[in-house]
Amino acid sequence: MNPADVAQSALPVAASADVSLIALFWQAHWIVKAVMLGLLSCSVWVWAIAIDKIFLYARTRRSMDRFEQAFWSGESIEELYRTLSAKPTHSMAACFVAAMREWKRSFESHARSVAGLQMRIDKVMNVSIAREVERLERRLLVLATVGSAGPFVGLFGTVWGIMSSFQSIAASKNTSLAVVAPGIAEALFATAVGLIAAIPATIFYNKFTSEVNRQAQRLEGFADEFSAILSRQIDERG
């Protein structure tokens, strides 16, 4: 067999052996490498936020369940307030403590009129709910940004990689598939990394936004019920 034929037949095998994920990364242009490293860092950040939010929302749901069970168990509101006000609270308990604190301040100041008390109680509960929603929504903007911008950043890496590949083809004056394929594969790898970062970010963002809305509605429902209870007591004292 002609040695030249053996060498030519070995070229595709050698080329195919180099087309692996690690090889594609190391052979890519430095700008494409920077894009892929940035997207991989964003992907790790997305998963870290997602794990933190999953545990946070689970704790918040359990906290709401425990508070509602204590609130509707028939225990004295004053006793429940003394118990909760002695320690940091979040979620529904924080809304309750804020309303009760305003209630007690108004009556302990020996004010002769309770006019405007209902409005002040509603305001402090609304502020408490807004703070709680802000706490639950913290870092969700990162998920939205990665989910929307990730594919485009990956596409930028792909375009740059294809440009570099065409420049190499022009320099070598060789348009065979063995020369073109590795450069195109490197470029498309950047798009794949962008999708790997963006798809979970979009899924998590939609899921967590829905969860925040459900918990916000639950807080607003309790605030309306507790406001009605306090309104009746204000009318009785008035």
N, C-alpha and C positions, 0 to 999 in steps of 0.2 A: 504493500500500500504506500502511496506517495505521502511523505511526511507532511507536505503542505496541506493535503486533504485532512490528515489527522488533526493538524493544528486548527484548521477552519471548523471542523466538526466539534472541537472542544470549546470554541468561543461561546456558543449559546449556553452551554452548561455553566461556564464560568460566569457569564452575565446573569443567568437565572439564579445562581448561588448568591449573588450580591443583592438581589431584590428582596430584602427582608426589612422589617420595620426599623430595626436598629441601624442597618446599613443605609436605608433611605434617609434616616435622620442625620447620620454623620456625613453623608455625601451631599446633603442639601446645602444651598447657599446660606451664608450666615444670617441674612435677614429672614429667610424661611425658618431657620433654626430658632431665631428669637421669637418669631410668631408662634411656633409650636410650643416652645417653653412657656410663653405667656399664657397660651390657651390651656396648657396642662396645669399651670398654677391656678388659673381661674376655676378649672374643673375641681381641683382639690379643695379650693375655697368654697365652692358651691356645695360640695358634699359635707364639709365641716358645718356650714350654716344649716344645711338640711337636717343633719343629725341633732344639732343643738335645738332647732325649732321643734322637731318631733318630740323631744323630751320636755321642752318648755310648754307646749300646748297640752301635752298629757298632764303635766303637773297643774296647769291652770284649770283644766276640766275637773280634776280631782278636788282642787281647792274650792271651786264653785259648788260641787256636789256636797262637800262637807259643810260649807257655810249654809247652803239652803236647808240641809237637814237640821242644822242647829237652829236656824232662824225660824223655821216652821214647826219646830218640835214643841213649842209652847213655853220655851225658856224666856225669862224676862229679858226685854230688850236692853234694860239698864245693865243687867248682869253680863249679857253678851257683849255689850259695848266695853265694859271694864276689862273683860277677858281679852278682847281683840286690840284695844287701844294700848295695851301694855307691850305689844310686840309689833314689829314691822308687818304690814299687810299689803297684799296685792289683790287685784281683780275685784270680785264682788265685795269682799270684806273691806277693802279700802274705800269703796263707794259708801258702804254702810257707816264706817267710822267717820268719814268726812261729813256726812249728813248729821250724824248724832252729835259730832263736835260743834257744828254750827247751831244745832238745836239747843244744846246745853249752854253754850255761850250766851245765847239770846235770853234764856230764862234765868241764868245765874247772874246776869247783869242787872236784874230787877227792873227790866224795861217795863213800862206801864202799857206799852202797845206792842202788839206782835205783827203789826202791819209790815209787810215786806218780807216776813220770815219765810213764807212759802217760796218766794222767788229766790231768796238767798240759798235755801236748801237745794232747790233745783239747780242753781248755778254751780254750787260746790260739787254736786253729784255729776253734772255734765263735765266739769273740769277733771274730776277723778276718772271718768270713763275715757275722756280724751287722752289722759296720761297712760291709761292701761292699754288703749289701742295703739298708742305710739310705741309702748314697750313691746307689744306683740308684733308690730310691723317693722321693728328695727332690723336693718340689713336685708329686708326683702327687696329693696331697690337694687342690691347687688345681683340678685337672681334675675330680676327683670333686665338689667343691663347686659349680663352675660348671655341670657337667652335671646335677646334681640340683636346684639352686636357680634356675638361669637361667630356665626356663619360668615358674616361679612369680613371679619378679621382673618378667618381661615381662607376666604376667597382671595383676600389680598396676598396672602402667602402663596396661594396657588398661581395667581397671575404673575407674581414675581418669579416663581420657580419656572414657569413656562417660558417667560422672557429669557431667563438665564439658560434654559435648555436650548432655545432657538439660537442664542448667541454661540453656544458651544457647537451646535450643528453647523452654523455658518463658518466658525473658525476651523473645524475639522473637515468641512466640505464632504460630509458623509451623512446620508439621509436614511441609512438602513435602520430597521426596527430595533436592532440591538443597541444602537446608539441613542435613538429617540426615547425608547421605553423607560429607562431608568430615570431620566430627567422628568418625564411626564408623571411617573409614579411618585417621585419626590414631591412634585407640586400638588398632586391630588391628595397626598397624605396630609398636607396642611388643612385642606377642606374637611377631611375626615376627623381630624383633631378638633376643629372648630365645632363640628356637629356633636362630637362626644361631650364637649363642654356645654353646648347650647341646649340640647334636647333635655337632659335632666334638669337644667336650670329652669326651663320653661314649665316642665311638669310640676316641679316643686313650687314654683311661684304661683301657679294657678291653684294648686292644692292648699297652700298656706294662706293665700288671699281669701279663699272660701272659708277656711277655718277661722280666720280673724273676723270675718263678717258674721259668722255664726256666734262667736263668743261676744262680739259687740252687741248683737241683737239680744243676747241673753242678759247682758249687763243693763241695757236700756229697758228691758222688760222688768227686771228687778227694781230699777230706779223708779219706774212709773208706779209699781205696786207699793214700794216703800213711801213714795211721795204722797200717795193717796192715804196711807195709814197716818202719816204725820199731819196731813191736812185735816183729817177728822179730829185729831187731838188738838190741833190749833183752834178749830171751830168750837170744841168743847171748852177750852180754856178762855176763848174770847167771849 
